[in-house]
Amino acid sequence: MNRRNVATICTQIGNRSDEKTGAVSAPIYHSTAYRHEGIGCSTGYDYARTKNPTRALLEEGIAELEGGDGGFACSSGMAAIQLVLTLFEPGDDIVATSDIYGGTYRLFEEGWRKWGLTFQYGDPRNPDMFRRMITEKTKALFIETPTNPLMQEADLSVYKQMAEEHGLYLIVDNTFYTPLIQRPIDEGADIVIHSASKYLAGHNDVIAGLVAAKGEKLCERLAFSLNSAGQILSPNDSWLVMRGIKTLPVRMKQHEENAKEIAAYLESHASVSEVIYPGRGGMLSFRVNDEACVDPFLRNLELITFAESLGGVESLLTYPATQTHADVPQNVREAIGVDNCLLRYSVGIESAADLIADLDYALEKAEQATRESSSS
């Protein structure tokens, strides 16, 4: 059969896996142990930390979706990044995007730096900056594209060439775009990471992380690390992520349609100084004119939820300064543009007209509260 469309792979994930019953929805296998007929005999399943039938379906699915040779399902997006970092040794250096998710920055700076790795940061829109930072100790490029929360995109073909020239791993966080919009392995990446809690699962009801990798030896190393440390995804959560992936194509279509409408609305609003939307996907960020507007604006939202996370069917607004990037030092945060006027919006699949009405009401109330505060 010819290579299937990504939308088809999403919808069919887990189907035809149970030949005995013909179940369309994959069974959930809770067993931690598996019976052996005798010494040297195995069904392929020995102990659930090593392999579980439900988790295996998800891992095979993400490998196929991303065009990788292996997939790995972890207990969270951060656990997925932790897994990838086990590939490196003390003294190794990684060059990463400067506008990076705050939890990733925390893991780099407060975790792995203590354990012997070093990290440098550059603007992904400026490959020459990355090139100048590469030394004989550099072992990988870690690229978020688009970045979180400033939506900066990287030209992966340029970073592929850079990685090949210097013998580096190219690692790409594809959480925001998903395989429907971007397939980094097709563009030269060795490893793709997802916080599957976000768009892949899509319903704000599960924490999960996924890794897809290219190359047999690389996949063997990742499998060994995952089995050894055991930050695996549970069978129930594996099933929830698969259920979410089945509707990813229709959800992403609506996320993107709504985001385009809302970006246009925000660009025309007098209280908004900047809208940052890359033109694809369901994520955007925007700045209000006055930091004093932020709290009353968030308090007056009636439909959109002020919360961390993203990628679910429900619209969520996040304030990076005190939420996703709270552990990033203020001088670092502000230097890359994550200031106290910035808001990140995960646009849901509700009616765009209703979402715009909610934003309009909250912005109006925020303007009123700011005027009253300044005049008192």
N, C-alpha and C positions, 0 to 999 in steps of 0.2 A: 504493500500500500504506500502511496505517496505520503510525504510528510503532511500531517494534518494541520489545519488552521488552529491557532491558539484558542479561539473561542470554542471550537469543538473539543479540544483537549480539556478545557475547563469544565464543560458541561458533562463530559463522559468520565470524569475522574472517579475511580472506584468501581465503575460499572463493569460487569462481566468478570468480577474477581472471584465470585463464589459459583463455581461450575455445578456444584452439587444441587443447590437450591435455585440457582438463577436469580438470586437477589439483585435488584437494581441498585438499591442503597447498600453500600458495603457494610458487612457486620462489624460490630465492635467486639474485639477480642480482649477480655480482661485478664486472661491467664498470664501469670508471671513465669510459670514453668511448663515444660513440654516433655511428654513421655518419650523415652528412647527404647527401641526394641532390644538393643544390646550394645555392647562396647563398639564404638566406631560408627554407630547408626544414628542418623539425625534426619528429621524432616526439613531441616534448614532453619528451624527455630529451636533454640536451646534454653535461653533465658531472656526475659523481655527487655532487660536493659540493652542487650545486644541487638535483638530484633523482635519486633512485634508485628503481626500481620496487618493490623489497622494502620500503624505508623508507617509500615513499609509501603503501603499504597500511596500515602501522602508523599513520602520521599521519592517514590518513582514518579509521581505526578509532577512535583516541582522540578525534577530533573528534566522531564519531557517538556514542560512549559518553558523552561529557560534554555533548553538545548544543551544541557550538561550531561555528564556521564554518571553522576551520582547526586543523590539528594540526602539531606540530613535535617531531621525535625527536632527542634530544641524547645526547651521549656519557656523561652521568651526571646524577643529580639536581641536583648543584651547577651543572653546565653549563646545565641548564634554568633555574635561578634567575638565572644570569649572563646568559642570553639575555633574560630579562624585564627585568633591570635596565638593559639597553641602551636602553630606552625613555626613560630619564631623563637630565637634564642637570645639570652642576654648579650647586649652589644648591638643587636640588630636595630635598624632605624626604619621608620615608616613615614612617608610624606603623605599627609592627608589634607582634605579640604578644610579651610579655615572656618567657614560657616558650616559647622557640623552639629548634629543633634547633641544637646547638652549631656545626655546620659553617656554617649559615646566618648565625648571629651573627658568626662569624669572617669570613665573606665581607663582611658589612655593615661591620663595625668595622675590620678590618685591610686591606680591599680598597677598597670603594667610598667609604668615608669619606675616604680619601686622595685619591680621584678626584673629590671635590667634593659627594657626596651627604651628607645628614644623616639620622639615624635616631632615632626616639623609640619607647619601648616602654610598652605598657599591658596590663592584665589583660583578656583578651577577654570575660570574664564581666561586665565593667563598661564598657559602651559610653560612659558619660558621661566616663570617664577619657580615652578616645580623642577624644571630641568636644572636650574642653578643650585637647588638644594640637594640634589642627588650626590651621594658620596659612595665610597667603597663599602660602607656599612649599610647602605640603604638596601632593603630587601623587598619593599612593596610600595605601591601607590594605593591609597585608600580614598575612593571617590564617592561622595554622595552626589547624585545628579537626578533631579534638581536638589539643591541643598535645603537644609531645614534650619531656619525658617525663611531664608531670603530667596529661595527658588532660583539659585544660580545654576545654570546648565553647563556641563562639560562636553567637549567634543571627544567622544570616546575613541575615535579613530586616531586622534593625535596621541592620546595616552597609551593606546595599544602600541604604537610605534615606539614611544618612549620606553615603555616597559620591555619591549623586545630588545631594544638597543642596549639596555643596561642589565638584562637578565632578571627582571623584577616580576613579582606577582602583580597583576592588576585586579584589585578587589573593588567591587561596585555595590553600593547600597541602592537597591532598586525599589525600595518601599513605596515611594510616592507614585512612580509610574506603572509599576507592575509589568508582567510580560506582555500585556496587551498593547502597551504604548512603547515599551523599550525592552529589548532583549540583549543585555550587555555581552553575553558570551558570544553571540553572533558578531558583535563588534570588537571582539578581541579580549574580553575579560576572562580571567582564570576562575574567579569565584564571584558569585552573586549572593547577596544577603538580603533577607526580608524580615522586617518585623511583621510577621503574619497576623498579629493582633489587629492590624490596620486593614488595608483594602482586601487582602486575600480572604480573611475570615469575614470582615465586613459588617458585623452586627454588634460591635462593642460588648461581646460576651465571652471572649476567650483570649488568653495570653499565650503567644506562640512565636517561635522564630524558625526561619527556614534558611538553609544554605544549599546552593547548587554549585557544582564544581566540574571543571573540564580536566580530563586526564586521569588515567587509571591510578598512577602512583599517588597523585594528589588526593584522590578520593579515598585511597587506602589509608593515608595518613589521617585524614579527617575522621574516617570511620573508627580507627584505632583510638583517637582522642576522645570521641564521643562515647564510645563503649567504656573507656577507662574512667572518665570523669562522671559520666552518667547524667548529664543535663538534658535528658530525653523528654519528649512530649508524651503526655499520657494518651492512652487509646481514645478516651472520650474527647479530649481536646483535638486529637488528630482528626477524628470524625467531624467535629464542628468546623475545623478549617476546611476540610474537603467539601462539606455542605456549603460553606460560604463561597468557595472557588467556583462551584457550579453556576452561580448567578453573577459572577464577576463581570462578564461581558456586558450584560444589560445594566448593571449598577454603574460601571465606569462610564458608560455612554451618558447616563443621566447626571452623574457627578459633573462631568465635563460640560455638558450643555448648561447646567445651572451655574457653574463657575464662570463661564463666559458672560452670562447675563449679569451676574452679580458684580463681576469685575467692571463691566461697563457702567453699571449704576454707581459704584463707589468712585469711579474716576470722575464722575460728574458732580459729586457731592462736595459742597463747600467746606465741610468739616474734615475732609480727608485730603491729606497732602500728597500721598503717594500710594499707588496700588502696584503690587508686584505679582504678576501672573505670567507664567511662561507661555501661555496660549494652549497648553495641553493639561489634561488631568483635572483633578478636583480640588487641588490645594492652591490657596493664594494667601498673601499677606498684605496688610495695608497699615499706613501710619495715620493717626489722627493729628490734627494741628497742635493740640495742647494735651500734655500728659494729664492735666487735671480732668479731662473728659473721660479718661479710660474707665475709672471706677463707676461713675454714674451710667455710662454707656452699658457696661456689663450688667449692672444691677437692673437695668430696664429692659433687658431682652426677655421676651415672653415665649418665644418659640425656639430660638437657637440656644443651646446649652453652653454655659461657660464651664469648660472642663478641659483636662488634659486628654491626650490621645487624638486620634484622627482616623479617617478612612472608613468609618461606619456609616450606615444609612442615615443616621441622625446628624444634623449639622452641629458642629462643635466649634466654639471659639476659645482660643488659648492665648494667654498673655505670657510670652516667652520670658520676659524679665524676671517673673516670680515663679514660673512653672518649669517649662522644659529646660531653661538655661539658668536656673537659680544657682547651680553649683559652678557656673562659669564665672571667674572673677569679673567684676564690673568693668574694669579697664579693658579686659580682653573682649568682653561681650560688646561693649560700645565701640571698640575699634573696628569690629567687623560689621557693625551696623545694626546690632540687636539692641536698640535703645528703648527708652521707657514709653515711647509713643507707638511702638510696633505691636500689632495683633496678628495672629495667625488663624486663618479660617479654613476648617475642613468642611467644604460645602457638601451638604447631604443631598438626598434624592427627593426631598419634599417639593412642593410647588415653588418654583422660583419666585412667583408673584408674592406668595406668603412670606418667603424669606426676605425679600426686599422690603416688604411692609414692616417686618419686624426690625430690620436694620434702620429703616427710616424713623420709626417711632423712638428707638433707643438713642439714635444720634440726636434727634430733636430734644429729647429729655436731657441728654448730656449737655447740649448747648445751653439749655435753659438753666440747668444747675450751675454751670460754669459762670454764666452771666450773673446769676444771683450771688454766687460766692464772691465774685470780683467786686460787686457793687456794695457789699455789706462791710 
